[in-house]
Amino acid sequence: MADFIYLFRGGAPDPSLSPEAMQQHMAKWGAWIGDLSKAGKFKAGDPLTPEGAVLSGVDKSLRDGPFAEAKDVVGGYLIVTAKDQSEAIELARGCPIFAEGGSLEVREIRSMAP
């Protein structure tokens, strides 16, 4: 078994959604994560705030961010366990982000343990 991170990009719900529609949207996320938990696949995950900063280059220059196109900004993450990348991809197919036009990047977490 290995750990994989899901990076969620775009797919934010329409801010003009009614409270009931927002609750339905969040219920879909809760159900999907609940199913992953029941299957013993969910390890951790949280949404990210839109504010941030980016350090880059040799001089470690600082700029506010993240400022990619809104559809490319990482809005949250989940860590799951799966036997391989194929299973991690299959588990990701149930994510509600796709209904909102977002994307999900699947990456294996490489262990740094000696």
Buried (B, 14 or more C-beta within 10 A) or exposed (E): EBBBBBBBBBBBBEEEEEEEEBEEBEEBBEEBBEEBEEEEBBBEBEEBEEEEEEEEEEEEEEEEEBEEEEEEBBBBBBBBBBEEEEBBBEBBEEBBBEEEEBBBEBEEEEEEEE
